[in-house]
Amino acid sequence: MTHDSAFPFVDDPALARRRKISVPAAAAFNDMSEATFRRRYPHLIRQISKRRQAVELGDAIDLPPPPTEQSVPTLRRREDNAT
């Protein structure tokens, strides 16, 4: 595989994480709807131009995973000891 000497940074992983992806793509990557992504992570959305909003790929990757059923605490009913 040959590389163009004018662009030695193409394979740089740090630079790849700075790549901008669309908000729907970031939401799909994290298995949520676009509306949920916009509601939960508005601080990650950048206004690129008048009509385009984007998220950095690294930010989309670094989001915490969604909670699993085991990690969500269940509410237990308190038993009253009426003695």
Buried (B, 14 or more C-beta within 10 A) or exposed (E): EEEEEEEEEEEEEEEEBEEBBBBBBBBBBBEBEBEEBBEEBEEBBEEEEEEEBBBBBBBBEEBEEEEEEEEEEEEEEEEEEEE
